[in-house]
Amino acid sequence: MKSILSLGAAALLVSASGVAFAADLPGRRSAPAPMPVVYAPIFTWTGFYVGANAGYRFGQNRTTFLYSGASPAGLFPNRLKDDKGSFTGGAQAGYNYQIGSMVLGVEGDVNYLGSGKRQSYVGSSGVLTSSVSTESKTDWLGTARARAGFAFDRALVYGTGGLAFGNVKSSTAASLNTGAAWAGSKSDTAVGYAVGAGVEYAFTNNLTTKIEYLYYNLGDQKTALVGSGPVGAFTVGSKAKVDGDIVRAGLNYKF
């Protein structure tokens, strides 16, 4: 009887020890799911954009006079010029494509220019006196240019060049106290070229701002002057050089 009781006690002890050991074992719980990694979007210059710009045009209005026949010295100038600046503002649109750090693109713009100033000259030679006035004005300027540059993340440094065109008006009048007079005017769309460089920065994924320099040259506009009164064999013409430098700031929205 004692043997049976001893065996039962031993069995209960072994069973309790097994339960305690099992309680000490680690549970089979699943590992927590990893937190998602959020990456900041990589900025790219690729895409279409539209925007507006404003700045200042620097340059000289230069008109050269063309004569044939004999004229007393001092009556007419060889050239009239003045330093004339003007406000410029307009709109632009374009497309960029980024390859690595290189950015290639095209851009077109149209700007109000309003550059022009009337110049005058009074001359004399003995009993003869003369009066000359001239004006050359570019009302608006458009360009269609290629752009190429390098991106440093959100900063872009670029060069640009291409076609330039604009509405150019010129007028000239000259007269003598003898009653002889010459006058002429011309207005047409002149075509030339534009080159420049700039820096652009994207302060959001859609908004960029830029500072740009452009030099434009629309060539020379020649105007024939028609004489009246006792002009004799003496004739007058004029040639206006149409060019200038533009410094402007712009704001673009990139799609």
C-alpha positions as CSV (number, residue, x, y, z in Angstrom):
1,M,0.0,0.0,0.0
2,K,2.8,2.4,0.8
3,S,4.4,1.5,-2.5
4,I,1.3,2.5,-4.4
5,L,1.0,5.8,-2.5
6,S,4.7,6.6,-3.2
7,L,4.3,5.9,-7.0
8,G,1.2,8.2,-7.1
9,A,3.0,11.0,-5.3
10,A,5.9,10.7,-7.7
11,A,3.6,10.8,-10.7
12,L,1.9,14.0,-9.4
13,L,5.3,15.6,-8.8
14,V,6.5,14.8,-12.4
15,S,3.3,16.1,-13.8
16,A,3.5,19.4,-11.9
17,S,7.1,19.8,-12.9
18,G,6.2,19.4,-16.6
19,V,3.4,22.0,-16.4
20,A,5.8,24.5,-14.7
21,F,8.5,23.8,-17.4
22,A,6.0,24.4,-20.2
23,A,4.9,27.7,-18.6
24,D,8.5,28.8,-18.7
25,L,8.9,28.1,-22.5
26,P,8.6,31.2,-24.8
27,G,5.2,31.5,-26.6
28,R,4.9,31.1,-30.4
29,R,3.9,34.7,-31.2
30,S,4.2,36.1,-34.8
31,A,6.8,38.9,-35.3
32,P,5.4,42.4,-35.6
33,A,5.0,43.7,-39.1
34,P,7.8,46.1,-40.2
35,M,6.9,49.8,-40.4
36,P,6.5,51.0,-44.0
37,V,9.4,53.1,-45.3
38,V,8.3,56.4,-46.9
39,Y,10.7,57.9,-49.4
40,A,10.7,61.6,-50.4
41,P,9.7,62.0,-54.1
42,I,12.7,62.6,-56.4
43,F,12.3,66.0,-58.2
44,T,12.7,66.0,-62.0
45,W,12.8,68.9,-64.4
46,T,11.0,66.9,-67.1
47,G,7.6,68.3,-68.1
48,F,5.7,71.1,-69.7
49,Y,5.5,74.6,-68.0
50,V,3.9,78.0,-68.5
51,G,4.7,81.3,-66.8
52,A,5.2,85.0,-66.8
53,N,8.2,87.3,-66.6
54,A,9.1,91.0,-66.1
55,G,12.4,92.9,-66.3
56,Y,14.3,95.7,-68.0
57,R,15.7,96.3,-71.4
58,F,19.0,98.1,-71.8
59,G,20.6,99.3,-75.0
60,Q,21.2,102.2,-77.4
61,N,18.9,103.5,-80.2
62,R,21.3,104.1,-83.1
63,T,20.3,105.6,-86.4
64,T,22.9,106.1,-89.2
65,F,22.2,108.5,-92.0
66,L,22.9,107.6,-95.6
67,Y,23.5,110.5,-98.0
68,S,24.2,110.9,-101.7
69,G,25.2,114.1,-103.4
70,A,27.1,117.1,-102.0
71,S,26.0,118.7,-98.7
72,P,27.8,121.4,-96.7
73,A,29.6,119.9,-93.7
74,G,27.9,120.3,-90.4
75,L,24.3,120.3,-91.8
76,F,23.5,116.6,-91.1
77,P,24.9,114.1,-88.6
78,N,26.4,110.8,-89.5
79,R,24.6,109.1,-86.6
80,L,22.2,109.8,-83.8
81,K,22.1,107.6,-80.7
82,D,20.9,107.6,-77.1
83,D,21.0,105.3,-74.2
84,K,17.4,104.2,-73.7
85,G,16.0,101.6,-71.2
86,S,12.5,100.4,-70.9
87,F,10.3,98.0,-68.9
88,T,9.6,94.6,-70.5
89,G,7.0,92.0,-69.4
90,G,5.3,89.0,-71.0
91,A,4.7,85.2,-70.9
92,Q,6.5,82.1,-71.8
93,A,5.9,78.4,-72.2
94,G,8.2,75.4,-72.8
95,Y,9.2,71.8,-72.2
96,N,12.2,70.3,-70.4
97,Y,13.6,66.7,-70.5
98,Q,16.1,65.6,-67.9
99,I,18.7,62.9,-68.7
100,G,20.8,62.3,-65.5
101,S,22.0,65.8,-64.5
102,M,21.6,67.2,-68.0
103,V,18.4,69.1,-68.9
104,L,17.4,69.8,-72.5
105,G,14.4,71.9,-73.5
106,V,12.7,74.4,-75.8
107,E,11.0,77.7,-74.8
108,G,8.9,80.3,-76.6
109,D,8.0,83.8,-75.2
110,V,6.3,87.0,-76.3
111,N,7.1,90.3,-74.5
112,Y,6.1,93.9,-74.5
113,L,9.2,96.0,-75.2
114,G,8.2,99.6,-75.8
115,S,11.7,100.7,-76.6
116,G,12.0,103.9,-78.4
117,K,12.9,107.6,-78.2
118,R,12.9,110.4,-80.6
119,Q,16.3,112.0,-81.2
120,S,17.0,115.3,-82.8
121,Y,19.8,117.3,-84.3
122,V,20.2,121.0,-85.4
123,G,23.1,121.9,-87.7
124,S,24.4,124.9,-89.5
125,S,26.8,125.8,-92.3
126,G,27.1,129.5,-93.2
127,V,23.6,130.8,-93.9
128,L,22.1,127.3,-94.1
129,T,20.6,125.6,-91.1
130,S,19.2,122.0,-90.8
131,S,16.9,120.1,-88.5
132,V,16.9,116.3,-88.2
133,S,14.7,114.0,-86.1
134,T,14.5,110.2,-86.0
135,E,12.9,107.5,-83.9
136,S,13.3,103.7,-83.9
137,K,11.0,101.6,-81.7
138,T,10.4,97.9,-81.1
139,D,6.9,97.4,-79.8
140,W,7.1,93.7,-78.9
141,L,9.7,90.9,-79.0
142,G,9.2,87.2,-79.4
143,T,11.7,84.3,-79.2
144,A,11.8,80.6,-80.0
145,R,14.9,79.1,-78.3
146,A,16.6,75.9,-77.3
147,R,17.8,75.5,-73.7
148,A,20.5,73.2,-72.3
149,G,21.9,73.1,-68.8
150,F,22.8,71.0,-65.8
151,A,20.6,70.4,-62.7
152,F,21.9,70.3,-59.2
153,D,18.8,68.8,-57.6
154,R,16.3,71.7,-57.6
155,A,18.7,74.2,-59.1
156,L,19.2,74.5,-62.9
157,V,22.0,76.5,-64.7
158,Y,21.4,76.8,-68.4
159,G,22.3,78.5,-71.7
160,T,19.8,79.4,-74.4
161,G,19.7,80.6,-78.0
162,G,17.5,80.7,-81.0
163,L,15.2,82.8,-83.2
164,A,14.1,86.3,-82.3
165,F,11.4,88.4,-84.0
166,G,9.6,91.7,-83.3
167,N,7.6,94.6,-84.7
168,V,10.0,97.4,-85.5
169,K,9.0,101.0,-86.4
170,S,11.3,103.7,-87.6
171,S,10.7,107.2,-88.9
172,T,13.1,110.0,-90.0
173,A,12.6,113.7,-91.0
174,A,15.2,116.2,-92.2
175,S,14.8,119.7,-93.5
176,L,16.8,122.8,-94.5
177,N,15.9,126.5,-94.1
178,T,15.8,126.7,-97.9
179,G,12.5,124.7,-97.9
180,A,14.1,121.4,-98.9
181,A,12.8,118.5,-96.8
182,W,13.0,114.7,-96.6
183,A,10.8,112.3,-94.7
184,G,10.1,108.6,-94.5
185,S,8.9,105.8,-92.2
186,K,8.8,102.0,-92.1
187,S,7.0,99.4,-89.9
188,D,7.6,95.6,-90.3
189,T,8.4,92.4,-88.5
190,A,12.1,91.9,-88.3
191,V,13.8,88.5,-87.7
192,G,17.1,87.9,-86.0
193,Y,18.5,85.9,-83.1
194,A,18.7,85.8,-79.3
195,V,21.2,84.2,-76.9
196,G,21.6,84.2,-73.2
197,A,21.8,82.3,-69.9
198,G,20.0,81.9,-66.7
199,V,19.5,80.2,-63.3
200,E,16.2,78.5,-62.3
201,Y,15.2,77.1,-58.9
202,A,12.2,74.9,-58.0
203,F,11.0,75.7,-54.6
204,T,8.1,73.2,-54.9
205,N,7.5,70.3,-57.3
206,N,5.3,72.6,-59.5
207,L,6.6,76.2,-59.0
208,T,10.0,77.4,-60.2
209,T,11.5,80.9,-60.4
210,K,14.3,82.1,-62.7
211,I,16.6,85.0,-63.4
212,E,17.6,85.3,-67.1
213,Y,19.8,87.4,-69.4
214,L,19.1,87.7,-73.1
215,Y,20.8,89.6,-75.9
216,Y,18.7,90.0,-79.1
217,N,19.6,91.4,-82.5
218,L,17.0,92.0,-85.2
219,G,19.5,93.5,-87.7
220,D,19.2,96.9,-89.4
221,Q,16.1,98.5,-90.7
222,K,16.6,100.9,-93.6
223,T,14.2,103.7,-94.5
224,A,14.2,105.6,-97.7
225,L,13.3,109.3,-97.3
226,V,11.3,111.1,-100.0
227,G,12.4,114.6,-100.8
228,S,10.3,117.7,-101.4
229,G,11.0,121.3,-102.3
230,P,14.3,122.4,-103.9
231,V,16.3,119.3,-102.9
232,G,18.4,119.1,-106.0
233,A,20.5,115.9,-106.4
234,F,21.0,115.5,-102.6
235,T,19.1,112.5,-101.1
236,V,18.9,111.2,-97.5
237,G,18.2,107.8,-96.1
238,S,18.5,106.2,-92.6
239,K,19.5,102.9,-91.1
240,A,18.4,101.9,-87.6
241,K,20.2,99.1,-85.7
242,V,17.7,97.0,-83.7
243,D,19.3,95.2,-80.7
244,G,19.4,95.2,-76.9
245,D,20.1,93.5,-73.6
246,I,17.3,92.2,-71.4
247,V,17.6,91.2,-67.7
248,R,14.4,89.6,-66.3
249,A,12.9,87.4,-63.6
250,G,10.2,84.8,-64.2
251,L,7.8,82.4,-62.5
252,N,6.8,79.1,-64.0
253,Y,4.2,76.5,-63.2
254,K,5.4,73.0,-64.1
255,F,2.8,70.3,-64.9
